[in-house]
Amino acid sequence: MGRKTGSARSTWASFLKSIASFNGDLASMTAPPFILGKTSLVEYSAYWTEHPKLFVAPAKESDPEKRALAVLTWFLSTLKQQYSSRSEKLGSEKKPLNPFLGELFLGHWDDGEAGRTELISEQVSHHPPVTAYSIFNEKHGVRLQGYNGQKASFSSMTITVKQVGSARLHIDAYDEDYFITLPALHIEGLVYGTPYVELERSTVIQSSSGYFAKIEYTGKGWVSGKKNCFTATLQKTGSKEILYTVSGQWTDSFTIKKGKTEVASFSHKTNSTAALTLRPLEEQDPLESRRAWAKVAAAIERGDYDDTGVEKSKIENAQRELRKKEKADGIPWETRYFSAVGEHPVVDGLVGLINKGSSPFSLDDPAKTNGLWVFDEKKYRDIKSGKKNADLKAVVEKVEVATVHAPASE
Ligand SMILES: CCC(=O)OC[C@H](C)CC[C@H]1O[C@H]2C[C@H]3[C@@H]4CC=C5C[C@@H](O)CC[C@]5(C)[C@H]4CC[C@]3(C)[C@H]2[C@@H]1C
């Protein structure tokens, strides 16, 4: 982030004042132009599997304890991308584009050894914003599903974000499930105009095979002064014996110890991320994020904030038109790949295990985010085979009609 010019500093100062009267919905905040990101939040699901080899590694461990450790190692390897890749690339955290209802982000990673890992991410709710995702590797039979929303609050010049939602990893070969909770975070550096994420408190991973991992995000190390520190332990559910301890920085490297002996380590320096493949823009569905936001992203890229506003309001107006039309027709928007369910036997079972094994754990009431979102394999296959094309066509026409005829921004 370069030095702030006078005007930027003053808009940032007034922005900080505006946060003080913050209502909790980050998306509703109008942030100063230089902090606007050109990436939609629906793309953030991709951060879960930018190390495909680590994502599929658990499927190769026949020993359940080593498999649970491989899942913990993969989870820990995702944190840098999830929470600090924008700061690294862009000089600070940026405000993501607020996905419209039904916005899609579809892609895949092709990795020599791991094979193909496919990503499906969909904005399943706009108020409150909720993103659902399904990421799977058929070759190794490893599948991740999850959803997340954010509840934000503001105090003493920091934005605190509580994540609502959870992730579930399934390993076909062992018919095993892992329930993963999401870290709370806060935004530091706001005063300096270079916001960045620090993780806080703790999260858990509970496996159906009876292993329990707890990760404590300790932030700035007391002694080392290094930021983004954590410690994690792996134990059998209900047993006090610590099988492994993991510690380090989630943005750099960490070591795995069995008792006092170091048995493994991971460093981002020697593990580069795999590139995600997307379809070319002209082949994308109008609901796909990069195509839908192309004009907004280009305007932000060239720093043309007036045009950013004009193009953004076209999308927002089109969405308002669609909502009005749905209300008039009495046909609510149908999410394409995910369905909301009130409960989920696997999740309920794993949450039960956590409660048996450790301090009572309250899964954020899924109802607050319109229920637990699960991937609808059948819908996915029908669309892939073209059986559901008709609906697709109708939806596409509806969206394009709304977009084309949206009244010009007032
Ligand atoms: C709206 C206020 C504003 O613009 O403040 C300026 C700053 C850019 C700080 C607020 C934004 O900070 C961003 C960080 C984003 C989270 C980063 C990573 C993840 C993990 C992913 O799996 C799910 C989404 C999540 C939690 C992002 C949510 C949105 C966050 C908090 C952005 C803030 C608007």
The ligand as a MOL file (V3000), in Angstrom:
LIG
                    3D

  0  0  0     0  0            999 V3000
M  V30 BEGIN CTAB
M  V30 COUNTS 34 38 0 0 0
M  V30 BEGIN ATOM
M  V30 1 C -16.7990 -3.0450 5.1760 0
M  V30 2 C -15.7480 -2.4340 5.9600 0
M  V30 3 C -14.5080 -2.3730 5.1530 0
M  V30 4 O -14.5100 -2.2710 3.9640 0
M  V30 5 O -13.3560 -2.4550 5.9080 0
M  V30 6 C -12.1760 -2.4320 5.1760 0
M  V30 7 C -11.3720 -3.6670 5.3190 0
M  V30 8 C -11.1090 -4.2330 3.9810 0
M  V30 9 C -11.7470 -4.6850 6.3610 0
M  V30 10 C -13.0940 -5.4330 6.1950 0
M  V30 11 C -13.0110 -6.5880 5.2290 0
M  V30 12 O -11.9480 -7.4990 5.5170 0
M  V30 13 C -12.1760 -8.5930 4.6620 0
M  V30 14 C -11.6540 -9.9250 5.1880 0
M  V30 15 C -12.7680 -10.8840 4.7350 0
M  V30 16 C -12.7350 -12.3530 5.1980 0
M  V30 17 C -11.4290 -13.0120 4.7080 0
M  V30 18 C -11.5120 -14.4980 4.6570 0
M  V30 19 C -12.6500 -15.2110 4.8070 0
M  V30 20 C -12.5420 -16.7200 4.8090 0
M  V30 21 C -13.5290 -17.3070 3.8140 0
M  V30 22 O -13.5040 -18.7320 3.8660 0
M  V30 23 C -14.9340 -16.8240 4.1410 0
M  V30 24 C -15.0060 -15.2980 4.0750 0
M  V30 25 C -13.9780 -14.5800 4.9820 0
M  V30 26 C -14.3840 -14.7450 6.4400 0
M  V30 27 C -13.9430 -13.0690 4.5690 0
M  V30 28 C -15.2480 -12.3460 4.9460 0
M  V30 29 C -15.2420 -10.8410 4.5940 0
M  V30 30 C -14.0280 -10.1350 5.1910 0
M  V30 31 C -14.1280 -10.0620 6.6880 0
M  V30 32 C -13.7380 -8.7310 4.5660 0
M  V30 33 C -14.2340 -7.4710 5.2670 0
M  V30 34 C -15.3870 -6.7680 4.6000 0
M  V30 END ATOM
M  V30 BEGIN BOND
M  V30 1 1 1 2
M  V30 2 1 2 3
M  V30 3 2 3 4
M  V30 4 1 3 5
M  V30 5 1 5 6
M  V30 6 1 6 7
M  V30 7 1 7 8
M  V30 8 1 7 9
M  V30 9 1 9 10
M  V30 10 1 10 11
M  V30 11 1 11 12
M  V30 12 1 11 33
M  V30 13 1 12 13
M  V30 14 1 13 14
M  V30 15 1 13 32
M  V30 16 1 14 15
M  V30 17 1 15 16
M  V30 18 1 15 30
M  V30 19 1 16 17
M  V30 20 1 16 27
M  V30 21 1 17 18
M  V30 22 2 18 19
M  V30 23 1 19 20
M  V30 24 1 19 25
M  V30 25 1 20 21
M  V30 26 1 21 22
M  V30 27 1 21 23
M  V30 28 1 23 24
M  V30 29 1 24 25
M  V30 30 1 25 26
M  V30 31 1 25 27
M  V30 32 1 27 28
M  V30 33 1 28 29
M  V30 34 1 29 30
M  V30 35 1 30 31
M  V30 36 1 30 32
M  V30 37 1 32 33
M  V30 38 1 33 34
M  V30 END BOND
M  V30 END CTAB
M  END
